[in-house]
Amino acid sequence: MPITLYTGKNCARCVILKEYLASRGQSFAAYDFQDDKDQFNPFYRAHRAALHRDDENRLEIPIYDDGVVVKQGIGEVLAYLLAGDALASCVGTTGVLHGWISNLNVSACPAGEEEHFLTMLRLLTKGGLQVILDADGRRPELLEQVLKEGLAARLMLNILGPAELYPAIAGGPLVPGDLKKSIALARSAKDGVIRILVAPYRNSAGELERLTPVQAGAAAEFVFEACADRMLPVFIEAASGEGLPDLREQDLLPYRSKVRNTLVKAEIRKPETH
C-alpha cells in the first residue's frame, strides 16, 4: 500500500522519518498538515478519534498512514516500521516539546527486540532529538547499553512500587539484583533522576487505583534493600491521574513522610515538561 505522511514545517521529527524511509528505499507522499488542507482535512475527519493532541491542543506530527494502520508521533512510527507492534509496550505518546522526546521505556522492551529499540534511539538522537528515557529497574543490561552509547540525554528511574506490586503495575517482576544495578546506573548517568512514581494501575479485579503512602514506604524499603544507602537522593512524584483525580503537592506529603522513614533525603518533585 502507498505510504502517506502528514508533516509540518521545520519539523525535525518529520525529517527523521523521511530520511529513514528513504534509506529503506520506500517511496511516500508527504503533505503539510497546515498548508495541504485538501489532503489533510479529509484524512483528519476520518481518523480524528484515533489521533491525539496535547494539553495545549497541538497535534503531534508526523502522522503515518499506509492504508492499513495509522501511527502518530515519531516514536510510535519508527517503532512500527522497525518491529511492527512488538515495541508498542515501550513507546508511548512522545510529545511535541521542541528538541526533546519522552515516553520511551527501556525496561518494557520485550526480549528479542533489543536491537530494534536501540536502533530507534540511534535514529532519534542522530536526528537531533534529546531523549528522556524511562526505566523501572528491569532490563538493566539494556539500559547500560543505551547509556554506553549516549542515547539518553536524561534518565528517569521510576520506582513503581514494592516488589509484590511490580507484576500488576509494570507487567513483570523486578528482582533486587536488577534494581541494584539500575540504581547504580541512574546515579552514574549525567542527568539521572530516581523517583518513586505514584501512578495509576489496574489491580487484579481490573479496577483503577494508585500507589498508597504505605505502599510508597514499602517501595522505599525495597530500594534500600537494593542499594543499602539511606541517603540516596530520591524524589516522590505524581503521574497523571488517567481517570483518577490528579494529586496536588500537598497530597504527596503523606507519601514523603512514609518514604523518609527509610530514605531520609526524599523530596517531592513537580512534573516537568522536559
C-alpha positions in Angstrom: 0.0 0.0 0.0 1.3 3.6 -0.7 2.6 5.5 2.3 1.3 8.9 3.1 2.9 11.2 5.7 1.4 14.3 7.2 4.2 16.6 8.4 4.9 20.2 9.3 7.4 23.0 8.6 10.7 23.0 10.5 9.9 19.6 12.0 13.0 17.6 13.0 10.8 14.6 13.7 9.4 14.7 10.2 12.9 14.9 8.7 14.0 11.8 10.7 11.1 9.8 9.4 11.5 10.9 5.7 15.3 10.1 5.8 14.6 6.7 7.4 12.0 5.8 4.7 14.4 7.0 2.0 17.2 4.9 3.4 14.9 1.8 3.1 14.1 2.7 -0.5 10.4 3.3 0.4 8.5 5.9 -1.5 5.9 8.1 0.1 3.8 11.1 -0.4 4.2 13.9 2.1 1.7 16.7 2.9 1.9 19.6 5.2 -0.9 19.3 7.7 -1.5 23.1 7.7 -0.9 24.0 4.1 -2.2 21.0 2.3 -5.7 21.1 3.7 -7.4 19.5 0.7 -5.4 16.3 1.5 -5.2 16.5 5.3 -8.7 17.6 6.3 -10.5 14.6 4.9 -7.9 12.3 6.5 -8.3 14.0 9.8 -12.1 13.8 9.8 -11.9 10.1 9.0 -9.3 9.3 11.8 -10.0 12.0 14.3 -10.9 9.6 17.1 -7.5 7.8 16.7 -5.4 11.0 16.8 -4.3 12.8 19.8 -3.4 16.4 20.8 -1.5 17.7 23.8 -2.8 19.8 26.7 -2.4 22.9 24.5 -4.4 21.3 21.7 -1.3 20.9 19.5 -1.4 18.0 17.1 1.6 15.6 17.3 3.4 15.1 14.0 4.5 13.3 11.9 1.4 11.1 11.1 1.9 7.9 9.1 -0.8 6.2 7.0 -0.1 3.1 4.9 -3.7 2.3 4.2 -3.7 -0.4 6.9 -2.6 1.4 10.0 -2.3 5.0 11.2 0.6 5.9 13.6 1.2 9.3 15.2 4.4 10.7 16.6 8.0 9.8 15.6 8.4 7.3 18.4 5.4 5.2 17.5 6.0 5.4 13.8 9.6 4.3 14.0 8.8 1.6 16.4 6.1 0.3 14.0 8.4 0.4 11.0 11.2 -1.3 12.8 9.2 -4.0 14.6 5.5 -3.9 13.9 3.7 -3.9 17.2 6.5 -5.6 19.1 7.7 -2.3 20.6 4.3 -0.9 21.4 4.7 -1.6 25.1 7.8 0.7 25.4 6.8 3.6 23.2 4.1 6.0 24.2 2.9 9.4 23.1 6.2 11.1 22.6 5.1 14.7 22.8 5.7 17.9 20.9 8.2 19.7 23.1 10.9 21.2 20.8 14.1 19.3 20.8 13.0 16.6 23.3 11.2 13.3 23.1 9.8 11.3 26.0 7.7 8.3 27.0 10.3 5.7 25.8 10.6 2.9 28.4 13.8 0.8 28.1 12.5 -1.6 30.9 9.4 -2.5 28.8 11.4 -3.7 25.8 10.4 -7.3 25.0 13.1 -9.9 24.9 14.4 -10.2 21.3 13.6 -6.6 20.4 16.7 -5.0 22.0 18.4 -4.1 18.7 15.2 -2.6 17.3 14.9 -0.5 20.4 18.5 0.7 20.2 18.1 1.4 16.5 15.1 3.6 17.3 17.1 5.6 19.9 20.0 5.9 17.5 17.8 7.4 14.8 16.2 9.8 17.2 19.5 11.1 18.6 21.2 11.2 15.2 18.3 13.4 14.1 19.0 15.9 16.9 16.4 15.0 19.5 17.2 14.8 23.2 15.8 11.6 24.6 14.2 11.5 28.0 14.4 7.8 28.8 12.2 6.0 31.3 13.3 2.9 33.2 11.7 1.0 36.1 14.5 -1.2 37.3 14.0 -4.1 34.8 16.4 -4.7 31.9 19.5 -3.1 33.4 21.7 -4.7 30.8 19.8 -2.9 28.0 19.8 0.4 30.0 23.6 0.0 30.4 24.0 -0.3 26.6 21.8 2.7 26.0 23.9 4.9 28.4 27.2 3.5 27.0 26.1 4.7 23.5 25.0 8.1 24.8 21.4 7.6 23.6 19.7 9.2 26.6 20.0 12.9 27.5 18.1 12.3 30.7 17.2 9.1 32.6 14.2 8.8 34.8 14.4 5.7 37.0 10.8 5.2 38.2 10.3 3.0 41.2 6.7 1.9 40.6 6.0 0.2 44.0 7.2 -2.6 46.2 8.3 -5.9 44.6 5.0 -7.6 45.1 3.2 -4.9 43.0 5.6 -4.8 40.1 3.7 -7.6 38.0 0.5 -5.6 38.3 2.0 -2.1 37.7 4.8 -2.8 35.3 3.7 -6.0 33.7 6.6 -8.1 35.0 8.6 -8.8 38.2 11.6 -6.8 39.4 14.3 -8.7 41.2 16.6 -6.9 43.7 19.8 -7.5 41.7 18.3 -5.7 38.7 17.1 -2.8 40.8 20.5 -2.5 42.4 22.3 -2.3 39.1 19.7 0.2 37.7 20.1 2.4 40.7 23.9 2.4 40.2 23.4 3.3 36.5 21.0 6.1 37.3 23.4 7.6 39.9 26.2 7.5 37.3 24.2 9.0 34.5 24.9 12.6 33.6 21.3 13.7 34.3 19.7 10.8 36.2 16.7 11.1 38.4 15.4 8.4 40.8 11.8 8.8 41.8 9.0 6.9 43.4 6.3 7.4 40.9 2.8 7.5 42.2 0.9 6.3 39.2 -2.5 4.7 38.5 -2.6 1.0 37.7 -5.3 -1.7 37.4 -5.5 -4.2 40.2 -6.3 -7.9 39.9 -10.0 -7.0 39.7 -9.4 -4.6 36.8 -10.2 -1.6 38.9 -8.1 1.6 38.7 -6.2 2.5 41.8 -2.9 4.2 42.6 0.0 3.6 45.0 -0.8 4.4 48.6 1.5 6.2 51.1 2.1 2.9 52.9 3.0 1.1 49.6 5.3 4.0 48.7 7.0 3.4 52.1 7.4 -0.3 51.2 8.8 0.7 47.8 11.4 2.8 49.7 12.3 -0.2 51.8 12.7 -2.2 48.5 15.1 0.4 47.2 17.1 0.5 50.4 17.4 -3.3 50.4 18.9 -3.0 46.9 21.3 -0.1 47.5 21.9 0.0 51.3 22.0 3.8 51.2 19.6 5.7 53.4 21.0 9.0 51.9 20.1 8.0 48.4 18.7 11.2 46.6 15.2 10.2 45.7 12.0 12.0 44.7 8.3 11.4 45.0 6.3 12.4 42.0 2.7 12.0 41.0 1.9 10.8 37.5 -1.2 11.9 35.6 -4.5 10.6 37.1 -5.6 8.8 33.9 -9.2 8.5 35.3 -8.4 9.3 38.9 -8.1 12.8 40.3 -4.7 14.3 39.9 -2.6 14.6 43.1 -1.5 18.0 44.3 1.8 18.7 46.0 0.1 18.7 49.4 -1.4 15.3 48.6 2.1 13.9 48.4 3.1 14.9 51.9 1.9 11.6 53.5 3.9 9.8 50.8 7.1 11.8 51.6 6.6 11.0 55.3 6.4 7.3 54.7 9.4 7.3 52.3 11.5 9.3 54.6 11.2 6.6 57.2 13.7 4.7 55.1 15.2 7.2 52.6 15.8 10.3 54.6 16.6 12.7 51.7 13.3 12.1 49.8 11.7 15.2 48.4 8.6 15.9 46.4 9.2 16.7 42.7 6.9 18.6 40.5 6.4 17.2 37.0 8.5 18.9 34.3 7.8 19.3 30.6 11.4 18.4 29.8 
